[in-house]
Structures are given as structure tokens and as C-alpha cells.
Amino acid sequence: MFGRIGLGTTLGYADVAIVRWQQMTGKQAVRAESDKIFEEVGLERSNPDSTLEATE
């Protein structure tokens, strides 16, 4: 798919790159495998229990 990139680095570096990309383009980054926007993925990572709540 056009526009996908792979980052083989730590999450912290990837997060900075994604935030900068969003600022430069004015677009929202969307995770290809789940169609969730970057902010949603970040919230889930910071609160691991949120994924359990969503499946219950």
C-alpha cells in the first residue's frame, strides 16, 4: 500500500518521527493492521488494561 513505512527502531524514536510527520503533513498516522490512529495506539500502550476492558 502506498504511504506505509517500516521503522526498525525503538518505540520512542518511532513516536517522535510519527509526531513530526503528522505536524509536517497535517495528516493523522493510522496503524495499518488495526486502522487505529496514532493517539489511540499511544493511549492503549500507556494503559495496558484498556485492551482487556475492550474485549470483555
N, CA, C and O atoms as a Maestro MAE file, in Angstrom:
{
 s_m_m2io_version
 :::
 2.0.0
}

f_m_ct {
 s_m_title
 :::
 protein
 m_atom[224] {
  # First column is atom index #
  i_m_mmod_type
  r_m_x_coord
  r_m_y_coord
  r_m_z_coord
  i_m_residue_number
  s_m_chain_name
  s_m_pdb_residue_name
  s_m_pdb_atom_name
  i_m_atomic_number
  :::
  1 25 0.843 -1.171 0.000 1 A "MET " " N  " 7
  2 3 0.000 0.000 0.000 1 A "MET " " CA " 6
  3 2 0.890 1.235 0.000 1 A "MET " " C  " 6
  4 15 1.909 1.267 0.690 1 A "MET " " O  " 8
  5 25 0.524 2.219 -0.744 2 A "PHE " " N  " 7
  6 3 1.299 3.452 -0.831 2 A "PHE " " CA " 6
  7 2 1.265 4.192 0.505 2 A "PHE " " C  " 6
  8 15 0.215 4.289 1.140 2 A "PHE " " O  " 8
  9 25 2.404 4.705 0.922 3 A "GLY " " N  " 7
  10 3 2.457 5.526 2.117 3 A "GLY " " CA " 6
  11 2 2.852 4.797 3.377 3 A "GLY " " C  " 6
  12 15 3.036 5.444 4.408 3 A "GLY " " O  " 8
  13 25 2.994 3.486 3.352 4 A "ARG " " N  " 7
  14 3 3.407 2.748 4.534 4 A "ARG " " CA " 6
  15 2 4.922 2.784 4.648 4 A "ARG " " C  " 6
  16 15 5.645 2.698 3.655 4 A "ARG " " O  " 8
  17 25 5.377 2.914 5.874 5 A "ILE " " N  " 7
  18 3 6.810 2.810 6.116 5 A "ILE " " CA " 6
  19 2 7.040 1.867 7.275 5 A "ILE " " C  " 6
  20 15 6.173 1.716 8.136 5 A "ILE " " O  " 8
  21 25 8.184 1.239 7.306 6 A "GLY " " N  " 7
  22 3 8.545 0.370 8.417 6 A "GLY " " CA " 6
  23 2 9.699 0.978 9.178 6 A "GLY " " C  " 6
  24 15 10.679 1.425 8.582 6 A "GLY " " O  " 8
  25 25 9.587 0.996 10.480 7 A "LEU " " N  " 7
  26 3 10.648 1.557 11.298 7 A "LEU " " CA " 6
  27 2 11.222 0.456 12.174 7 A "LEU " " C  " 6
  28 15 10.530 -0.077 13.041 7 A "LEU " " O  " 8
  29 25 12.461 0.119 11.955 8 A "GLY " " N  " 7
  30 3 13.117 -0.892 12.767 8 A "GLY " " CA " 6
  31 2 13.899 -0.230 13.877 8 A "GLY " " C  " 6
  32 15 15.127 -0.303 13.905 8 A "GLY " " O  " 8
  33 25 13.206 0.409 14.784 9 A "THR " " N  " 7
  34 3 13.867 1.147 15.852 9 A "THR " " CA " 6
  35 2 12.992 1.104 17.106 9 A "THR " " C  " 6
  36 15 11.930 0.481 17.099 9 A "THR " " O  " 8
  37 25 13.425 1.751 18.164 10 A "THR " " N  " 7
  38 3 12.655 1.727 19.401 10 A "THR " " CA " 6
  39 2 11.391 2.570 19.276 10 A "THR " " C  " 6
  40 15 11.296 3.454 18.425 10 A "THR " " O  " 8
  41 25 10.422 2.279 20.143 11 A "LEU " " N  " 7
  42 3 9.142 2.984 20.077 11 A "LEU " " CA " 6
  43 2 9.296 4.478 20.302 11 A "LEU " " C  " 6
  44 15 8.590 5.269 19.677 11 A "LEU " " O  " 8
  45 25 10.200 4.878 21.177 12 A "GLY " " N  " 7
  46 3 10.395 6.301 21.446 12 A "GLY " " CA " 6
  47 2 10.810 7.068 20.212 12 A "GLY " " C  " 6
  48 15 10.286 8.148 19.941 12 A "GLY " " O  " 8
  49 25 11.756 6.512 19.455 13 A "TYR " " N  " 7
  50 3 12.199 7.170 18.223 13 A "TYR " " CA " 6
  51 2 11.089 7.168 17.176 13 A "TYR " " C  " 6
  52 15 10.902 8.147 16.453 13 A "TYR " " O  " 8
  53 25 10.362 6.068 17.103 14 A "ALA " " N  " 7
  54 3 9.264 5.980 16.143 14 A "ALA " " CA " 6
  55 2 8.176 6.991 16.486 14 A "ALA " " C  " 6
  56 15 7.624 7.637 15.596 14 A "ALA " " O  " 8
  57 25 7.869 7.131 17.773 15 A "ASP " " N  " 7
  58 3 6.842 8.090 18.193 15 A "ASP " " CA " 6
  59 2 7.216 9.508 17.788 15 A "ASP " " C  " 6
  60 15 6.373 10.257 17.295 15 A "ASP " " O  " 8
  61 25 8.474 9.879 17.994 16 A "VAL " " N  " 7
  62 3 8.931 11.226 17.620 16 A "VAL " " CA " 6
  63 2 8.804 11.421 16.115 16 A "VAL " " C  " 6
  64 15 8.350 12.470 15.658 16 A "VAL " " O  " 8
  65 25 9.204 10.414 15.344 17 A "ALA " " N  " 7
  66 3 9.117 10.507 13.892 17 A "ALA " " CA " 6
  67 2 7.665 10.646 13.436 17 A "ALA " " C  " 6
  68 15 7.371 11.408 12.515 17 A "ALA " " O  " 8
  69 25 6.767 9.915 14.077 18 A "ILE " " N  " 7
  70 3 5.353 9.973 13.701 18 A "ILE " " CA " 6
  71 2 4.756 11.330 14.032 18 A "ILE " " C  " 6
  72 15 4.024 11.900 13.223 18 A "ILE " " O  " 8
  73 25 5.063 11.853 15.216 19 A "VAL " " N  " 7
  74 3 4.555 13.174 15.608 19 A "VAL " " CA " 6
  75 2 5.059 14.231 14.629 19 A "VAL " " C  " 6
  76 15 4.293 15.093 14.198 19 A "VAL " " O  " 8
  77 25 6.331 14.168 14.280 20 A "ARG " " N  " 7
  78 3 6.888 15.146 13.327 20 A "ARG " " CA " 6
  79 2 6.230 15.011 11.959 20 A "ARG " " C  " 6
  80 15 5.928 16.015 11.315 20 A "ARG " " O  " 8
  81 25 6.008 13.786 11.515 21 A "TRP " " N  " 7
  82 3 5.355 13.564 10.223 21 A "TRP " " CA " 6
  83 2 3.948 14.157 10.240 21 A "TRP " " C  " 6
  84 15 3.538 14.815 9.285 21 A "TRP " " O  " 8
  85 25 3.208 13.922 11.330 22 A "GLN " " N  " 7
  86 3 1.846 14.464 11.432 22 A "GLN " " CA " 6
  87 2 1.871 15.992 11.394 22 A "GLN " " C  " 6
  88 15 1.025 16.613 10.751 22 A "GLN " " O  " 8
  89 25 2.835 16.594 12.081 23 A "GLN " " N  " 7
  90 3 2.939 18.051 12.090 23 A "GLN " " CA " 6
  91 2 3.271 18.594 10.704 23 A "GLN " " C  " 6
  92 15 2.723 19.616 10.288 23 A "GLN " " O  " 8
  93 25 4.161 17.918 9.991 24 A "MET " " N  " 7
  94 3 4.564 18.380 8.660 24 A "MET " " CA " 6
  95 2 3.462 18.223 7.627 24 A "MET " " C  " 6
  96 15 3.287 19.088 6.769 24 A "MET " " O  " 8
  97 25 2.718 17.126 7.701 25 A "THR " " N  " 7
  98 3 1.729 16.831 6.665 25 A "THR " " CA " 6
  99 2 0.317 17.291 7.014 25 A "THR " " C  " 6
  100 15 -0.514 17.475 6.125 25 A "THR " " O  " 8
  101 25 0.047 17.476 8.296 26 A "GLY " " N  " 7
  102 3 -1.308 17.802 8.715 26 A "GLY " " CA " 6
  103 2 -2.240 16.601 8.673 26 A "GLY " " C  " 6
  104 15 -3.452 16.752 8.823 26 A "GLY " " O  " 8
  105 25 -1.683 15.408 8.469 27 A "LYS " " N  " 7
  106 3 -2.474 14.178 8.415 27 A "LYS " " CA " 6
  107 2 -2.316 13.406 9.715 27 A "LYS " " C  " 6
  108 15 -1.408 13.679 10.500 27 A "LYS " " O  " 8
  109 25 -3.208 12.434 9.943 28 A "GLN " " N  " 7
  110 3 -3.108 11.565 11.094 28 A "GLN " " CA " 6
  111 2 -2.500 10.237 10.674 28 A "GLN " " C  " 6
  112 15 -2.894 9.648 9.668 28 A "GLN " " O  " 8
  113 25 -1.536 9.774 11.458 29 A "ALA " " N  " 7
  114 3 -0.944 8.465 11.210 29 A "ALA " " CA " 6
  115 2 -1.940 7.390 11.629 29 A "ALA " " C  " 6
  116 15 -2.550 7.488 12.694 29 A "ALA " " O  " 8
  117 25 -2.106 6.365 10.793 30 A "VAL " " N  " 7
  118 3 -3.044 5.277 11.060 30 A "VAL " " CA " 6
  119 2 -2.276 3.966 11.014 30 A "VAL " " C  " 6
  120 15 -1.546 3.696 10.061 30 A "VAL " " O  " 8
  121 25 -2.444 3.163 12.040 31 A "ARG " " N  " 7
  122 3 -1.778 1.859 12.089 31 A "ARG " " CA " 6
  123 2 -2.451 0.920 11.084 31 A "ARG " " C  " 6
  124 15 -3.664 0.716 11.134 31 A "ARG " " O  " 8
  125 25 -1.673 0.363 10.193 32 A "ALA " " N  " 7
  126 3 -2.209 -0.431 9.089 32 A "ALA " " CA " 6
  127 2 -2.955 -1.675 9.560 32 A "ALA " " C  " 6
  128 15 -3.996 -2.016 8.998 32 A "ALA " " O  " 8
  129 25 -2.445 -2.352 10.571 33 A "GLU " " N  " 7
  130 3 -3.063 -3.614 10.964 33 A "GLU " " CA " 6
  131 2 -4.349 -3.458 11.770 33 A "GLU " " C  " 6
  132 15 -5.142 -4.395 11.859 33 A "GLU " " O  " 8
  133 25 -4.564 -2.265 12.364 34 A "SER " " N  " 7
  134 3 -5.765 -2.103 13.179 34 A "SER " " CA " 6
  135 2 -6.631 -0.911 12.761 34 A "SER " " C  " 6
  136 15 -7.745 -0.751 13.261 34 A "SER " " O  " 8
  137 25 -6.133 -0.083 11.857 35 A "ASP " " N  " 7
  138 3 -6.831 1.136 11.425 35 A "ASP " " CA " 6
  139 2 -7.076 2.126 12.563 35 A "ASP " " C  " 6
  140 15 -7.972 2.965 12.477 35 A "ASP " " O  " 8
  141 25 -6.277 2.027 13.632 36 A "LYS " " N  " 7
  142 3 -6.389 2.974 14.746 36 A "LYS " " CA " 6
  143 2 -5.420 4.123 14.508 36 A "LYS " " C  " 6
  144 15 -4.334 3.935 13.959 36 A "LYS " " O  " 8
  145 25 -5.834 5.331 14.934 37 A "ILE " " N  " 7
  146 3 -4.940 6.472 14.775 37 A "ILE " " CA " 6
  147 2 -3.852 6.414 15.843 37 A "ILE " " C  " 6
  148 15 -3.996 5.733 16.858 37 A "ILE " " O  " 8
  149 25 -2.771 7.134 15.598 38 A "PHE " " N  " 7
  150 3 -1.591 7.127 16.453 38 A "PHE " " CA " 6
  151 2 -1.931 7.404 17.914 38 A "PHE " " C  " 6
  152 15 -1.397 6.742 18.804 38 A "PHE " " O  " 8
  153 25 -2.803 8.361 18.173 39 A "GLU " " N  " 7
  154 3 -3.147 8.713 19.548 39 A "GLU " " CA " 6
  155 2 -3.847 7.565 20.268 39 A "GLU " " C  " 6
  156 15 -3.609 7.348 21.456 39 A "GLU " " O  " 8
  157 25 -4.708 6.828 19.563 40 A "GLU " " N  " 7
  158 3 -5.392 5.687 20.174 40 A "GLU " " CA " 6
  159 2 -4.401 4.597 20.563 40 A "GLU " " C  " 6
  160 15 -4.498 4.010 21.641 40 A "GLU " " O  " 8
  161 25 -3.455 4.336 19.679 41 A "VAL " " N  " 7
  162 3 -2.445 3.316 19.952 41 A "VAL " " CA " 6
  163 2 -1.600 3.736 21.155 41 A "VAL " " C  " 6
  164 15 -1.271 2.909 22.005 41 A "VAL " " O  " 8
  165 25 -1.253 5.012 21.223 42 A "GLY " " N  " 7
  166 3 -0.469 5.516 22.347 42 A "GLY " " CA " 6
  167 2 -1.202 5.379 23.671 42 A "GLY " " C  " 6
  168 15 -0.599 5.026 24.684 42 A "GLY " " O  " 8
  169 25 -2.498 5.658 23.668 43 A "LEU " " N  " 7
  170 3 -3.285 5.505 24.890 43 A "LEU " " CA " 6
  171 2 -3.349 4.046 25.329 43 A "LEU " " C  " 6
  172 15 -3.272 3.750 26.522 43 A "LEU " " O  " 8
  173 25 -3.486 3.151 24.384 44 A "GLU " " N  " 7
  174 3 -3.528 1.720 24.716 44 A "GLU " " CA " 6
  175 2 -2.192 1.247 25.280 44 A "GLU " " C  " 6
  176 15 -2.154 0.439 26.208 44 A "GLU " " O  " 8
  177 25 -1.097 1.755 24.713 45 A "ARG " " N  " 7
  178 3 0.226 1.365 25.208 45 A "ARG " " CA " 6
  179 2 0.462 1.884 26.617 45 A "ARG " " C  " 6
  180 15 1.108 1.216 27.425 45 A "ARG " " O  " 8
  181 25 -0.057 3.078 26.922 46 A "SER " " N  " 7
  182 3 0.164 3.653 28.241 46 A "SER " " CA " 6
  183 2 -0.771 3.060 29.287 46 A "SER " " C  " 6
  184 15 -0.511 3.174 30.485 46 A "SER " " O  " 8
  185 25 -1.862 2.425 28.843 47 A "ASN " " N  " 7
  186 3 -2.825 1.802 29.748 47 A "ASN " " CA " 6
  187 2 -3.127 0.393 29.239 47 A "ASN " " C  " 6
  188 15 -4.121 0.190 28.542 47 A "ASN " " O  " 8
  189 25 -2.278 -0.587 29.580 48 A "PRO " " N  " 7
  190 3 -2.466 -1.947 29.053 48 A "PRO " " CA " 6
  191 2 -3.812 -2.560 29.417 48 A "PRO " " C  " 6
  192 15 -4.292 -3.438 28.700 48 A "PRO " " O  " 8
  193 25 -4.432 -2.128 30.501 49 A "ASP " " N  " 7
  194 3 -5.731 -2.669 30.890 49 A "ASP " " CA " 6
  195 2 -6.840 -2.269 29.933 49 A "ASP " " C  " 6
  196 15 -7.890 -2.910 29.914 49 A "ASP " " O  " 8
  197 25 -6.633 -1.222 29.135 50 A "SER " " N  " 7
  198 3 -7.678 -0.759 28.220 50 A "SER " " CA " 6
  199 2 -8.004 -1.809 27.167 50 A "SER " " C  " 6
  200 15 -9.147 -1.887 26.716 50 A "SER " " O  " 8
  201 25 -7.023 -2.621 26.765 51 A "THR " " N  " 7
  202 3 -7.306 -3.650 25.771 51 A "THR " " CA " 6
  203 2 -8.127 -4.767 26.387 51 A "THR " " C  " 6
  204 15 -8.938 -5.390 25.701 51 A "THR " " O  " 8
  205 25 -7.924 -5.033 27.687 52 A "LEU " " N  " 7
  206 3 -8.727 -6.050 28.359 52 A "LEU " " CA " 6
  207 2 -10.163 -5.592 28.507 52 A "LEU " " C  " 6
  208 15 -11.089 -6.378 28.313 52 A "LEU " " O  " 8
  209 25 -10.357 -4.327 28.847 53 A "GLU " " N  " 7
  210 3 -11.691 -3.782 29.018 53 A "GLU " " CA " 6
  211 2 -12.467 -3.827 27.707 53 A "GLU " " C  " 6
  212 15 -13.672 -4.080 27.707 53 A "GLU " " O  " 8
  213 25 -11.785 -3.582 26.593 54 A "ALA " " N  " 7
  214 3 -12.445 -3.548 25.294 54 A "ALA " " CA " 6
  215 2 -12.910 -4.930 24.864 54 A "ALA " " C  " 6
  216 15 -13.882 -5.045 24.117 54 A "ALA " " O  " 8
  217 25 -12.233 -5.989 25.324 55 A "THR " " N  " 7
  218 3 -12.596 -7.337 24.901 55 A "THR " " CA " 6
  219 2 -13.591 -7.995 25.837 55 A "THR " " C  " 6
  220 15 -14.170 -9.025 25.491 55 A "THR " " O  " 8
  221 25 -13.803 -7.420 27.020 56 A "GLU " " N  " 7
  222 3 -14.719 -8.024 27.986 56 A "GLU " " CA " 6
  223 2 -16.158 -7.678 27.704 56 A "GLU " " C  " 6
  224 15 -17.051 -8.113 28.431 56 A "GLU " " O  " 8
  :::
 }
 m_bond[223] {
  # First column is bond index #
  i_m_from
  i_m_to
  i_m_order
  :::
  1 1 2 1
  2 2 3 1
  3 3 4 2
  4 3 5 1
  5 5 6 1
  6 6 7 1
  7 7 8 2
  8 7 9 1
  9 9 10 1
  10 10 11 1
  11 11 12 2
  12 11 13 1
  13 13 14 1
  14 14 15 1
  15 15 16 2
  16 15 17 1
  17 17 18 1
  18 18 19 1
  19 19 20 2
  20 19 21 1
  21 21 22 1
  22 22 23 1
  23 23 24 2
  24 23 25 1
  25 25 26 1
  26 26 27 1
  27 27 28 2
  28 27 29 1
  29 29 30 1
  30 30 31 1
  31 31 32 2
  32 31 33 1
  33 33 34 1
  34 34 35 1
  35 35 36 2
  36 35 37 1
  37 37 38 1
  38 38 39 1
  39 39 40 2
  40 39 41 1
  41 41 42 1
  42 42 43 1
  43 43 44 2
  44 43 45 1
  45 45 46 1
  46 46 47 1
  47 47 48 2
  48 47 49 1
  49 49 50 1
  50 50 51 1
  51 51 52 2
  52 51 53 1
  53 53 54 1
  54 54 55 1
  55 55 56 2
  56 55 57 1
  57 57 58 1
  58 58 59 1
  59 59 60 2
  60 59 61 1
  61 61 62 1
  62 62 63 1
  63 63 64 2
  64 63 65 1
  65 65 66 1
  66 66 67 1
  67 67 68 2
  68 67 69 1
  69 69 70 1
  70 70 71 1
  71 71 72 2
  72 71 73 1
  73 73 74 1
  74 74 75 1
  75 75 76 2
  76 75 77 1
  77 77 78 1
  78 78 79 1
  79 79 80 2
  80 79 81 1
  81 81 82 1
  82 82 83 1
  83 83 84 2
  84 83 85 1
  85 85 86 1
  86 86 87 1
  87 87 88 2
  88 87 89 1
  89 89 90 1
  90 90 91 1
  91 91 92 2
  92 91 93 1
  93 93 94 1
  94 94 95 1
  95 95 96 2
  96 95 97 1
  97 97 98 1
  98 98 99 1
  99 99 100 2
  100 99 101 1
  101 101 102 1
  102 102 103 1
  103 103 104 2
  104 103 105 1
  105 105 106 1
  106 106 107 1
  107 107 108 2
  108 107 109 1
  109 109 110 1
  110 110 111 1
  111 111 112 2
  112 111 113 1
  113 113 114 1
  114 114 115 1
  115 115 116 2
  116 115 117 1
  117 117 118 1
  118 118 119 1
  119 119 120 2
  120 119 121 1
  121 121 122 1
  122 122 123 1
  123 123 124 2
  124 123 125 1
  125 125 126 1
  126 126 127 1
  127 127 128 2
  128 127 129 1
  129 129 130 1
  130 130 131 1
  131 131 132 2
  132 131 133 1
  133 133 134 1
  134 134 135 1
  135 135 136 2
  136 135 137 1
  137 137 138 1
  138 138 139 1
  139 139 140 2
  140 139 141 1
  141 141 142 1
  142 142 143 1
  143 143 144 2
  144 143 145 1
  145 145 146 1
  146 146 147 1
  147 147 148 2
  148 147 149 1
  149 149 150 1
  150 150 151 1
  151 151 152 2
  152 151 153 1
  153 153 154 1
  154 154 155 1
  155 155 156 2
  156 155 157 1
  157 157 158 1
  158 158 159 1
  159 159 160 2
  160 159 161 1
  161 161 162 1
  162 162 163 1
  163 163 164 2
  164 163 165 1
  165 165 166 1
  166 166 167 1
  167 167 168 2
  168 167 169 1
  169 169 170 1
  170 170 171 1
  171 171 172 2
  172 171 173 1
  173 173 174 1
  174 174 175 1
  175 175 176 2
  176 175 177 1
  177 177 178 1
  178 178 179 1
  179 179 180 2
  180 179 181 1
  181 181 182 1
  182 182 183 1
  183 183 184 2
  184 183 185 1
  185 185 186 1
  186 186 187 1
  187 187 188 2
  188 187 189 1
  189 189 190 1
  190 190 191 1
  191 191 192 2
  192 191 193 1
  193 193 194 1
  194 194 195 1
  195 195 196 2
  196 195 197 1
  197 197 198 1
  198 198 199 1
  199 199 200 2
  200 199 201 1
  201 201 202 1
  202 202 203 1
  203 203 204 2
  204 203 205 1
  205 205 206 1
  206 206 207 1
  207 207 208 2
  208 207 209 1
  209 209 210 1
  210 210 211 1
  211 211 212 2
  212 211 213 1
  213 213 214 1
  214 214 215 1
  215 215 216 2
  216 215 217 1
  217 217 218 1
  218 218 219 1
  219 219 220 2
  220 219 221 1
  221 221 222 1
  222 222 223 1
  223 223 224 2
  :::
 }
}
